[in-house]
Amino acid sequence: MSDTHNADLLLTNINLATFDPALGPYGIIEQGALLVTGGHIQWLGKQQDLPKLGDVSHAVDGQGQWLLPGFIDCHTHLVFAGNRADEFEQRLQGVSYTDIAKQGGGIRRTVTATREASEAQLLTLVLKRAEVLLAQGVTCIEVKSGYGLDADSELKLLRVARQIEKHLPLTIKTTFLGAHALPAEYQDDAQGYIDLVCQHMLPQVAEQQLADAVDVFCENIGFTLAQTRQVFEAAKQLGLPVKLHAEQLSNMGGSALAADYQALSVDHIEFLDEAGVKAIAQSGTVATLLPGAFYYLRETQKPPIDLLRQYQVPMAVATDFNPGTSPILNLPLMLNMACTLFALTPEEALRGVTQHAAKALGLQNTLGMLKVGMQADMQLLDISHPNQLAYQIGGHPLTRLWQAGKPVKGGQK
């Protein structure tokens, strides 16, 4: 009896792209099978090697389709109110993102609309957005605050983000981004605002356990290195890991600073130099690429992909969904953009929304791969090979989806 496997779910007649590095490119197992028990993967391998089975609650014939981990969108600004379609029009007429921000647009404008919205209104908006990603095979989303910019509003955004899991079958990781921009009331007192973030906002966030990480927008239109370090120190004292919006518009050395704090990830990084790449390689920090913002802002400075490869820095890929610079609620599209705009290979792009995206959230031991012991977040896709997902735009070929072993799409038979 000890050799008999009981299971909640049995998948047979499948090809697996596990993204387990030990199994080579894509982590492929052809003509495979997989067992799930208690929401986690119990066994996977060649179907001919399937162990002796006891009680199996549900069995699914995959009909030769491909099984992949659920996708992970590891950088989003999902909770906000309002939109900035007119600013998009302004940029097309030649007005820069920096000039729009200086004129009171950009982040600040979204802050006004978001502060005025109730928690119920924000939850309705965010659930609609999360449902779109879920339908694309996304089973885990990172959600940042940053459109409140005062204590009550930032806490409100984080509470809304935490509620997503109660309504949808998703893993949600929340990030406190109070240091996103200067609110109007601190227009001429950046240091005073950073003091507020560190001394008042962060302690409340930590006490109420509303955030899994802390982020800063370190940029010439954001916050300085010294101010970023102050936030990181405060986060460290509270036991919260850090992330960073870094080197998007200029090279300020933010990534090297983040590496000093063993940051989970540095994100955007178009202007990252070799010294910064070396630093994050040594700290184990993930480089998160955001091709949607690059595309939307019509940037020309590309992230240093060859250097990241040379120093073996894991590269994640995410939507950066936000109302101003990447209103793109489409993670599969980011696969193609990462390849066409940044010259990633399809395998690199797919690892960027699975294995490496999980690491960017500190979830590398739980999500991002199909491997024994991992949470059974899985999607079954009617494709001829995983590279098709980066090649094709539109018509996402998802046929079944499971989150923690429970069916989200397609039922079970």
TIMARZA-979972 format. One line per field, with one value per residue (C-alpha): residue number from 1; residue in three letters; x, z, y. Coordinates in nm, 3 decimals. Layout:
<nodes>
i: NUM; ...
aa: ALA; ...
px: X; ...
pz: Z; ...
py: Y; ...
</nodes>
This chain:
<nodes>
i: 1; 2; 3; 4; 5; 6; 7; 8; 9; 10; 11; 12; 13; 14; 15; 16; 17; 18; 19; 20; 21; 22; 23; 24; 25; 26; 27; 28; 29; 30; 31; 32; 33; 34; 35; 36; 37; 38; 39; 40; 41; 42; 43; 44; 45; 46; 47; 48; 49; 50; 51; 52; 53; 54; 55; 56; 57; 58; 59; 60; 61; 62; 63; 64; 65; 66; 67; 68; 69; 70; 71; 72; 73; 74; 75; 76; 77; 78; 79; 80; 81; 82; 83; 84; 85; 86; 87; 88; 89; 90; 91; 92; 93; 94; 95; 96; 97; 98; 99; 100; 101; 102; 103; 104; 105; 106; 107; 108; 109; 110; 111; 112; 113; 114; 115; 116; 117; 118; 119; 120; 121; 122; 123; 124; 125; 126; 127; 128; 129; 130; 131; 132; 133; 134; 135; 136; 137; 138; 139; 140; 141; 142; 143; 144; 145; 146; 147; 148; 149; 150; 151; 152; 153; 154; 155; 156; 157; 158; 159; 160; 161; 162; 163; 164; 165; 166; 167; 168; 169; 170; 171; 172; 173; 174; 175; 176; 177; 178; 179; 180; 181; 182; 183; 184; 185; 186; 187; 188; 189; 190; 191; 192; 193; 194; 195; 196; 197; 198; 199; 200; 201; 202; 203; 204; 205; 206; 207; 208; 209; 210; 211; 212; 213; 214; 215; 216; 217; 218; 219; 220; 221; 222; 223; 224; 225; 226; 227; 228; 229; 230; 231; 232; 233; 234; 235; 236; 237; 238; 239; 240; 241; 242; 243; 244; 245; 246; 247; 248; 249; 250; 251; 252; 253; 254; 255; 256; 257; 258; 259; 260; 261; 262; 263; 264; 265; 266; 267; 268; 269; 270; 271; 272; 273; 274; 275; 276; 277; 278; 279; 280; 281; 282; 283; 284; 285; 286; 287; 288; 289; 290; 291; 292; 293; 294; 295; 296; 297; 298; 299; 300; 301; 302; 303; 304; 305; 306; 307; 308; 309; 310; 311; 312; 313; 314; 315; 316; 317; 318; 319; 320; 321; 322; 323; 324; 325; 326; 327; 328; 329; 330; 331; 332; 333; 334; 335; 336; 337; 338; 339; 340; 341; 342; 343; 344; 345; 346; 347; 348; 349; 350; 351; 352; 353; 354; 355; 356; 357; 358; 359; 360; 361; 362; 363; 364; 365; 366; 367; 368; 369; 370; 371; 372; 373; 374; 375; 376; 377; 378; 379; 380; 381; 382; 383; 384; 385; 386; 387; 388; 389; 390; 391; 392; 393; 394; 395; 396; 397; 398; 399; 400; 401; 402; 403; 404; 405; 406; 407; 408; 409; 410; 411; 412; 413
aa: MET; SER; ASP; THR; HIS; ASN; ALA; ASP; LEU; LEU; LEU; THR; ASN; ILE; ASN; LEU; ALA; THR; PHE; ASP; PRO; ALA; LEU; GLY; PRO; TYR; GLY; ILE; ILE; GLU; GLN; GLY; ALA; LEU; LEU; VAL; THR; GLY; GLY; HIS; ILE; GLN; TRP; LEU; GLY; LYS; GLN; GLN; ASP; LEU; PRO; LYS; LEU; GLY; ASP; VAL; SER; HIS; ALA; VAL; ASP; GLY; GLN; GLY; GLN; TRP; LEU; LEU; PRO; GLY; PHE; ILE; ASP; CYS; HIS; THR; HIS; LEU; VAL; PHE; ALA; GLY; ASN; ARG; ALA; ASP; GLU; PHE; GLU; GLN; ARG; LEU; GLN; GLY; VAL; SER; TYR; THR; ASP; ILE; ALA; LYS; GLN; GLY; GLY; GLY; ILE; ARG; ARG; THR; VAL; THR; ALA; THR; ARG; GLU; ALA; SER; GLU; ALA; GLN; LEU; LEU; THR; LEU; VAL; LEU; LYS; ARG; ALA; GLU; VAL; LEU; LEU; ALA; GLN; GLY; VAL; THR; CYS; ILE; GLU; VAL; LYS; SER; GLY; TYR; GLY; LEU; ASP; ALA; ASP; SER; GLU; LEU; LYS; LEU; LEU; ARG; VAL; ALA; ARG; GLN; ILE; GLU; LYS; HIS; LEU; PRO; LEU; THR; ILE; LYS; THR; THR; PHE; LEU; GLY; ALA; HIS; ALA; LEU; PRO; ALA; GLU; TYR; GLN; ASP; ASP; ALA; GLN; GLY; TYR; ILE; ASP; LEU; VAL; CYS; GLN; HIS; MET; LEU; PRO; GLN; VAL; ALA; GLU; GLN; GLN; LEU; ALA; ASP; ALA; VAL; ASP; VAL; PHE; CYS; GLU; ASN; ILE; GLY; PHE; THR; LEU; ALA; GLN; THR; ARG; GLN; VAL; PHE; GLU; ALA; ALA; LYS; GLN; LEU; GLY; LEU; PRO; VAL; LYS; LEU; HIS; ALA; GLU; GLN; LEU; SER; ASN; MET; GLY; GLY; SER; ALA; LEU; ALA; ALA; ASP; TYR; GLN; ALA; LEU; SER; VAL; ASP; HIS; ILE; GLU; PHE; LEU; ASP; GLU; ALA; GLY; VAL; LYS; ALA; ILE; ALA; GLN; SER; GLY; THR; VAL; ALA; THR; LEU; LEU; PRO; GLY; ALA; PHE; TYR; TYR; LEU; ARG; GLU; THR; GLN; LYS; PRO; PRO; ILE; ASP; LEU; LEU; ARG; GLN; TYR; GLN; VAL; PRO; MET; ALA; VAL; ALA; THR; ASP; PHE; ASN; PRO; GLY; THR; SER; PRO; ILE; LEU; ASN; LEU; PRO; LEU; MET; LEU; ASN; MET; ALA; CYS; THR; LEU; PHE; ALA; LEU; THR; PRO; GLU; GLU; ALA; LEU; ARG; GLY; VAL; THR; GLN; HIS; ALA; ALA; LYS; ALA; LEU; GLY; LEU; GLN; ASN; THR; LEU; GLY; MET; LEU; LYS; VAL; GLY; MET; GLN; ALA; ASP; MET; GLN; LEU; LEU; ASP; ILE; SER; HIS; PRO; ASN; GLN; LEU; ALA; TYR; GLN; ILE; GLY; GLY; HIS; PRO; LEU; THR; ARG; LEU; TRP; GLN; ALA; GLY; LYS; PRO; VAL; LYS; GLY; GLY; GLN; LYS
px: 0.000; 0.288; 0.366; 0.008; -0.062; -0.397; -0.459; -0.710; -0.626; -0.462; -0.356; -0.255; -0.172; 0.001; 0.327; 0.481; 0.688; 0.792; 1.054; 1.259; 1.618; 1.734; 1.530; 1.688; 1.519; 1.163; 1.193; 1.010; 0.861; 0.678; 0.402; 0.377; 0.142; 0.101; -0.063; -0.195; -0.272; -0.374; -0.319; 0.042; 0.215; 0.270; 0.432; 0.514; 0.705; 0.665; 0.321; 0.480; 0.645; 0.321; 0.318; 0.050; -0.267; -0.515; -0.811; -0.815; -1.086; -1.062; -0.889; -0.831; -0.713; -0.504; -0.540; -0.176; -0.194; 0.079; 0.076; 0.260; 0.280; 0.026; 0.162; 0.278; 0.244; 0.510; 0.477; 0.137; -0.033; -0.376; -0.558; -0.649; -0.943; -0.979; -0.783; -0.541; -0.631; -0.591; -0.229; -0.168; -0.296; -0.066; 0.239; 0.148; 0.155; 0.507; 0.463; 0.702; 0.604; 0.831; 0.658; 0.314; 0.423; 0.558; 0.223; 0.040; -0.059; 0.071; 0.072; -0.064; -0.377; -0.452; -0.392; -0.677; -0.924; -0.809; -0.834; -1.193; -1.293; -1.431; -1.290; -1.597; -1.553; -1.183; -1.253; -1.503; -1.245; -0.959; -1.161; -1.254; -0.886; -0.773; -1.038; -0.888; -0.545; -0.692; -0.855; -0.507; -0.371; -0.234; -0.265; -0.045; -0.032; 0.179; -0.023; 0.140; -0.007; 0.123; -0.183; -0.290; 0.021; -0.120; -0.149; -0.523; -0.531; -0.224; -0.367; -0.697; -0.525; -0.341; -0.659; -0.833; -0.543; -0.553; -0.925; -0.870; -0.786; -1.123; -1.307; -1.087; -0.866; -0.541; -0.227; -0.181; 0.143; 0.111; 0.382; 0.380; 0.484; 0.417; 0.733; 0.587; 0.561; 0.523; 0.163; 0.055; 0.065; 0.437; 0.522; 0.818; 0.910; 1.028; 1.224; 0.922; 0.718; 0.984; 0.991; 0.613; 0.649; 0.916; 0.791; 0.414; 0.301; 0.542; 0.489; 0.112; 0.152; 0.372; 0.152; -0.157; 0.040; -0.078; 0.241; 0.477; 0.744; 0.835; 0.910; 1.040; 1.040; 1.407; 1.440; 1.515; 1.141; 1.099; 1.318; 1.691; 1.933; 1.952; 1.575; 1.551; 1.808; 1.604; 1.294; 1.494; 1.638; 1.291; 1.167; 1.463; 1.389; 1.036; 1.149; 1.006; 1.196; 1.246; 1.206; 1.288; 1.171; 1.523; 1.709; 1.398; 1.473; 1.834; 2.118; 2.105; 2.268; 1.948; 2.001; 2.337; 2.176; 1.896; 2.154; 2.301; 1.966; 1.931; 1.629; 1.388; 1.392; 1.488; 1.232; 1.246; 1.634; 1.664; 1.964; 2.128; 2.508; 2.755; 2.840; 2.471; 2.437; 2.733; 2.581; 2.241; 2.406; 2.599; 2.291; 2.065; 1.827; 1.591; 1.587; 1.222; 1.167; 0.860; 0.829; 0.479; 0.603; 0.897; 0.653; 0.394; 0.643; 0.816; 1.151; 1.470; 1.712; 1.681; 1.770; 2.121; 2.001; 2.342; 2.499; 2.218; 2.278; 2.654; 2.619; 2.338; 2.087; 1.736; 1.502; 1.134; 0.872; 0.559; 0.283; 0.349; -0.025; -0.095; -0.309; -0.031; 0.263; 0.146; -0.233; -0.183; -0.375; -0.226; 0.058; 0.071; 0.134; 0.437; 0.589; 0.592; 0.703; 0.992; 1.108; 1.046; 1.152; 1.423; 1.535; 1.464; 1.423; 1.075; 1.211; 1.358; 1.029; 0.831; 1.070; 1.017; 0.647; 0.696; 1.021; 1.186; 0.865; 0.817; 1.169; 1.098; 0.823; 1.018; 0.796; 1.056; 0.994; 0.618; 0.529; 0.671; 0.758; 0.590; 0.785; 0.707; 0.605; 0.516; 0.167; -0.040; -0.100; -0.123; -0.262; -0.341; -0.289; -0.382; -0.047; 0.214; 0.508; 0.550; 0.734; 0.401; 0.294; 0.561; 0.513; 0.138; -0.053; -0.417; -0.633; -0.475; -0.522; -0.605; -0.834; -0.805; -0.668; -0.606; -0.503; -0.372; -0.507; -0.863; -1.026; -1.065; -1.152; -1.267; -1.401; -1.291; -1.406
pz: 0.000; 0.063; -0.310; -0.398; -0.477; -0.395; -0.570; -0.596; -0.964; -1.232; -1.564; -1.842; -2.211; -2.167; -2.266; -1.984; -1.999; -1.634; -1.647; -1.406; -1.504; -1.428; -1.725; -1.999; -2.234; -2.121; -1.876; -2.123; -2.046; -2.345; -2.320; -1.951; -1.656; -1.328; -0.990; -0.751; -0.382; -0.133; -0.383; -0.455; -0.721; -0.584; -0.889; -1.250; -1.524; -1.828; -1.838; -1.884; -1.543; -1.365; -1.021; -0.901; -0.831; -0.547; -0.515; -0.773; -0.727; -1.074; -1.394; -1.702; -2.045; -2.175; -2.536; -2.611; -2.508; -2.320; -1.944; -1.813; -1.475; -1.417; -1.530; -1.275; -1.330; -1.088; -1.137; -1.155; -1.028; -1.036; -0.781; -0.901; -1.022; -1.333; -1.658; -1.848; -2.211; -2.281; -2.161; -2.415; -2.675; -2.543; -2.570; -2.930; -2.992; -2.856; -2.485; -2.275; -1.977; -1.761; -1.875; -1.812; -1.458; -1.395; -1.504; -1.236; -1.457; -1.446; -1.114; -0.923; -1.133; -1.066; -0.696; -0.689; -0.849; -0.633; -0.306; -0.390; -0.466; -0.191; -0.107; -0.261; -0.585; -0.603; -0.532; -0.817; -1.053; -0.940; -0.959; -1.320; -1.402; -1.215; -1.391; -1.727; -1.619; -1.472; -1.806; -1.963; -1.738; -1.471; -1.123; -0.922; -0.932; -0.750; -0.669; -0.566; -0.380; -0.474; -0.592; -0.246; -0.121; 0.225; 0.510; 0.493; 0.115; 0.092; 0.357; 0.167; -0.154; 0.023; 0.194; -0.144; -0.294; -0.006; -0.069; -0.423; -0.293; -0.115; -0.445; -0.708; -0.721; -0.729; -0.521; -0.446; -0.324; -0.212; -0.230; -0.047; -0.291; -0.081; -0.228; -0.579; -0.629; -0.431; -0.343; -0.405; -0.035; -0.027; -0.358; -0.212; 0.069; -0.069; 0.245; 0.463; 0.257; 0.280; 0.656; 0.658; 0.457; 0.688; 1.026; 0.987; 0.680; 0.691; 1.060; 1.003; 0.694; 0.887; 1.198; 0.988; 0.781; 0.456; 0.249; 0.147; 0.020; -0.008; -0.333; -0.428; -0.754; -0.763; -1.058; -1.155; -1.141; -0.837; -0.528; -0.474; -0.375; -0.022; 0.012; -0.131; 0.120; 0.401; 0.293; 0.257; 0.607; 0.750; 0.566; 0.690; 1.049; 1.003; 0.842; 0.498; 0.178; -0.085; -0.459; -0.675; -0.978; -1.108; -1.408; -1.619; -1.738; -1.627; -1.455; -1.091; -0.947; -0.781; -0.877; -0.701; -0.393; -0.409; -0.431; -0.101; 0.055; -0.129; -0.313; -0.458; -0.790; -0.976; -1.238; -1.572; -1.578; -1.931; -1.825; -1.606; -1.656; -1.613; -1.255; -1.169; -1.344; -1.147; -0.823; -0.874; -0.999; -0.673; -0.459; -0.638; -0.737; -1.031; -1.323; -1.413; -1.771; -1.852; -2.231; -2.212; -2.061; -2.305; -2.593; -2.461; -2.394; -2.728; -2.554; -2.742; -2.462; -2.421; -2.108; -2.120; -2.210; -2.319; -1.991; -1.791; -1.976; -1.930; -1.554; -1.541; -1.385; -1.388; -1.600; -1.515; -1.749; -1.633; -1.758; -1.531; -1.576; -1.474; -1.596; -1.738; -1.893; -1.947; -1.954; -2.100; -1.920; -2.121; -1.991; -2.295; -2.512; -2.296; -2.408; -2.767; -2.677; -2.468; -2.774; -3.043; -2.848; -2.617; -2.819; -2.549; -2.671; -2.633; -2.354; -2.170; -2.202; -2.070; -1.779; -1.717; -1.642; -1.455; -1.282; -1.264; -1.191; -0.889; -0.769; -0.812; -0.551; -0.321; -0.425; -0.602; -0.366; -0.419; -0.770; -1.118; -1.200; -1.233; -0.976; -0.693; -0.385; -0.575; -0.558; -0.843; -1.041; -1.393; -1.734; -2.020; -2.363; -2.712; -2.875; -3.075; -2.863; -2.581; -2.814; -2.986; -2.687; -2.759; -3.136; -3.154; -3.049; -2.959; -2.936; -2.612; -2.645; -2.280; -2.240; -1.866; -1.563; -1.205; -0.907; -0.606; -0.771; -0.799; -1.139; -1.250; -1.612; -1.793; -1.499; -1.443; -1.569
py: 0.000; 0.238; 0.240; 0.337; 0.704; 0.857; 1.189; 1.471; 1.519; 1.307; 1.458; 1.218; 1.247; 1.582; 1.745; 1.945; 2.263; 2.259; 2.539; 2.332; 2.426; 2.072; 1.946; 2.161; 2.410; 2.484; 2.191; 1.969; 1.628; 1.484; 1.223; 1.295; 1.277; 1.463; 1.402; 1.668; 1.616; 1.883; 2.164; 2.066; 1.858; 1.509; 1.344; 1.424; 1.249; 1.027; 0.868; 0.528; 0.576; 0.671; 0.505; 0.268; 0.463; 0.430; 0.665; 0.946; 1.207; 1.362; 1.248; 1.462; 1.345; 1.633; 1.517; 1.587; 1.953; 2.140; 2.197; 2.504; 2.674; 2.948; 3.282; 3.540; 3.915; 4.036; 4.415; 4.586; 4.901; 4.741; 4.959; 5.308; 5.514; 5.729; 5.715; 5.935; 5.879; 6.251; 6.239; 5.964; 6.206; 6.479; 6.255; 6.176; 6.552; 6.575; 6.654; 6.444; 6.230; 6.448; 6.769; 6.621; 6.527; 6.877; 7.024; 6.826; 6.536; 6.185; 6.008; 6.306; 6.320; 5.955; 6.021; 6.274; 6.033; 5.743; 5.934; 6.024; 5.664; 5.441; 5.101; 4.939; 5.134; 5.047; 4.680; 4.666; 4.816; 4.594; 4.272; 4.346; 4.397; 4.088; 3.879; 3.980; 3.854; 3.536; 3.457; 3.477; 3.202; 3.436; 3.280; 3.519; 3.899; 4.154; 4.466; 4.794; 5.090; 5.433; 5.624; 5.739; 5.922; 5.984; 5.737; 5.672; 5.636; 5.413; 5.183; 5.182; 5.067; 4.789; 4.669; 4.656; 4.460; 4.212; 4.152; 4.020; 3.673; 3.657; 3.697; 3.534; 3.222; 3.417; 3.449; 3.820; 3.979; 4.339; 4.604; 4.938; 5.212; 5.520; 5.673; 5.681; 6.056; 6.378; 6.461; 6.820; 6.902; 6.820; 6.986; 7.174; 6.936; 6.603; 6.524; 6.595; 6.350; 6.078; 6.132; 6.081; 5.759; 5.621; 5.739; 5.714; 5.518; 5.226; 5.143; 5.131; 4.915; 4.674; 4.670; 4.588; 4.334; 4.488; 4.461; 4.184; 4.426; 4.796; 4.980; 5.327; 5.522; 5.621; 5.857; 6.215; 6.290; 6.066; 6.024; 6.053; 5.779; 5.919; 5.922; 5.572; 5.449; 5.606; 5.412; 5.092; 5.134; 5.183; 4.875; 4.673; 4.770; 4.642; 4.317; 4.395; 4.309; 4.578; 4.628; 4.930; 5.121; 5.188; 5.326; 5.383; 5.738; 5.785; 5.602; 5.709; 5.399; 5.283; 4.919; 4.904; 5.057; 4.802; 4.525; 4.646; 4.558; 4.224; 4.359; 4.106; 4.290; 4.605; 4.701; 4.889; 4.920; 5.058; 5.271; 5.007; 4.994; 4.710; 4.807; 4.785; 4.451; 4.314; 4.436; 4.273; 3.954; 3.928; 4.000; 3.753; 4.032; 3.976; 4.221; 4.285; 4.397; 4.605; 4.620; 4.767; 5.093; 5.099; 5.060; 5.299; 5.578; 5.510; 5.482; 5.398; 5.304; 4.927; 4.729; 4.574; 4.225; 4.094; 4.206; 4.049; 3.723; 3.751; 3.788; 3.530; 3.767; 3.617; 3.828; 3.859; 4.008; 4.190; 4.420; 4.722; 4.777; 5.137; 5.429; 5.644; 5.463; 5.105; 5.070; 4.723; 4.452; 4.167; 3.952; 3.717; 4.025; 4.105; 3.774; 3.892; 4.245; 4.112; 3.919; 4.179; 4.489; 4.351; 4.044; 3.787; 3.433; 3.280; 3.059; 3.358; 3.544; 3.248; 3.196; 3.568; 3.513; 3.185; 3.083; 3.425; 3.615; 3.390; 3.473; 3.844; 3.800; 3.570; 3.277; 3.064; 2.771; 2.780; 2.897; 2.937; 2.577; 2.241; 2.044; 1.804; 2.003; 2.319; 2.470; 2.326; 2.646; 2.505; 2.590; 2.354; 2.507; 2.391; 2.470; 2.280; 2.406; 2.661; 2.899; 2.960; 3.171; 3.434; 3.411; 3.459; 3.770; 3.718; 3.411; 3.287; 2.909; 2.835; 2.533; 2.456; 2.639; 2.530; 2.739; 2.545; 2.231; 2.361; 2.418; 2.779; 2.715; 2.402; 2.202; 1.845; 1.512
</nodes>
